[in-house]
């Protein structure tokens, strides 16, 4: 599987170690930055580029997922979710990693590098990669509603407040 990774300065060490782990697991890892430590770097472009690559790969039929890191993972998740077709989930446990895939068909996860040990992060990522989307109708329906809103600004048959 192709795994796209991005971070900011807070997750740079995690990113390097995880790239080695994922490569050893047989995955093709693509690093979207940063190339080096800069305490003033801006994570949005790194995370958006990783999310765009995941969506582009998936649309082309390439099996791909993404992982983005930061101090808390919150901003990185928000940045990734600005990309149409990206479903990024903040992960803080094995259960949230599993549910992100199983229920939400997440294609990117965000992890707070200052919130977890390297071993925990590896566990989250391995669980995320190993868990398939359940395909259950209720989950597929909800994902389709999100995609519809992303495309049109509305959800058919649902009352979406115009303000």
C-alpha positions in Angstrom: 0.0 0.0 0.0 1.1 3.6 -0.6 1.2 5.7 2.5 1.5 9.5 2.3 3.0 11.2 5.4 3.2 14.8 6.4 4.0 16.6 9.6 5.2 19.8 11.2 8.3 20.3 13.4 6.5 18.7 16.4 6.1 15.4 14.5 9.3 15.3 12.5 11.0 12.6 14.7 7.8 10.5 14.7 7.6 10.9 10.9 11.1 9.6 10.3 10.7 6.6 12.6 7.3 5.7 11.2 8.5 5.9 7.6 11.2 3.3 8.5 8.5 1.1 10.2 6.1 1.4 7.3 8.8 0.6 4.8 9.8 -2.4 6.7 6.2 -3.5 6.6 6.4 -3.4 2.8 4.5 -0.2 2.2 5.6 2.5 -0.3 6.0 5.7 1.8 5.8 9.1 0.3 7.0 12.0 2.5 5.3 15.3 1.9 7.5 17.3 4.3 9.0 19.0 5.9 12.5 18.1 4.8 14.1 19.4 8.0 13.4 20.9 11.4 12.1 24.4 11.4 10.2 25.5 14.6 8.3 28.1 12.6 7.2 25.9 9.8 3.5 25.9 8.6 1.9 22.5 8.5 -1.1 23.2 6.3 0.7 22.9 3.0 2.4 19.6 4.0 -0.9 18.1 5.2 -2.9 19.4 2.3 -0.3 17.9 -0.2 -0.5 14.6 1.5 -4.3 14.5 1.5 -4.4 15.6 -2.2 -2.0 12.7 -3.0 -4.2 10.2 -1.1 -7.3 11.3 -2.9 -5.6 11.4 -6.3 -4.2 7.9 -5.8 -7.5 6.5 -4.6 -9.3 8.0 -7.6 -6.7 6.4 -9.9 -7.3 3.0 -8.3 -4.1 3.0 -6.2 -4.4 1.6 -2.7 -3.4 4.5 -0.6 -3.9 6.0 2.9 -2.3 9.0 4.7 -1.0 9.9 8.1 -0.4 13.5 9.3 1.3 14.5 12.6 1.6 17.6 14.7 1.7 18.5 18.3 -1.9 17.6 18.9 -3.0 16.5 15.4 -6.0 18.8 15.4 -4.7 21.4 13.0 -3.3 18.7 10.7 -6.6 17.0 10.6 -8.4 20.3 9.8 -5.9 21.0 7.0 -6.3 17.6 5.5 -10.1 17.8 5.6 -10.0 20.9 3.4 -9.2 18.6 0.5 -12.3 17.4 -1.4 -12.5 13.6 -1.0 -10.4 13.5 2.1 -11.9 12.0 5.3 -9.3 12.7 8.0 -9.9 11.4 11.5 -8.1 12.4 14.7 -6.9 9.2 16.3 -5.9 8.8 19.9 -6.5 5.1 20.6 -6.6 1.8 18.9 -10.4 1.9 19.0 -10.5 5.3 17.2 -8.1 4.1 14.6 -10.3 1.1 13.9 -13.6 3.0 13.9 -12.1 5.7 11.6 -11.7 3.0 8.9 -14.6 0.7 9.8 -17.3 3.3 10.2 -16.1 6.4 8.4 -13.9 4.9 5.6 -11.2 7.5 6.7 -8.4 7.7 4.2 -6.2 9.9 6.4 -5.5 9.9 10.1 -4.0 12.6 12.3 -2.0 11.8 15.4 -0.7 14.2 18.1 3.0 13.5 18.3 3.2 15.3 21.7 0.3 13.2 23.0 1.6 9.7 22.3 4.7 7.5 22.4 6.2 6.2 19.2 5.0 2.7 20.1 1.4 4.0 20.5 1.5 5.8 17.2 2.8 2.7 15.4 -0.1 0.7 17.0 -2.6 3.3 15.8 -1.2 3.4 12.3 -0.9 -0.4 12.0 -4.5 -0.8 13.2 -5.8 1.9 10.8 -4.1 0.2 7.8 -5.3 -3.3 8.7 -8.9 -2.3 9.3 -11.2 -2.4 6.2 -14.3 -0.2 5.8 -17.3 -2.3 6.9 -19.4 -1.3 3.9 -22.5 -1.2 6.1 -25.4 0.7 4.5 -25.8 3.2 7.4 -22.1 4.1 7.2 -22.0 4.3 3.4 -25.1 6.5 3.5 -23.5 8.9 5.9 -20.3 9.1 3.9 -22.3 9.8 0.8 -24.1 12.6 2.6 -20.8 14.2 3.5 -19.6 13.9 -0.1 -22.8 15.4 -1.4 -22.5 18.4 0.9 -18.9 18.8 -0.1 -19.9 18.9 -3.8 -23.2 20.8 -3.6 -23.4 22.6 -0.2 -26.6 20.6 0.5 -27.8 17.2 1.5 -30.8 16.0 -0.4 -33.9 15.4 1.8 -32.1 16.9 4.8 -32.6 20.3 6.3 -29.3 22.2 6.1 -29.4 25.6 7.6 -28.4 28.2 5.0 -26.6 30.3 7.5 
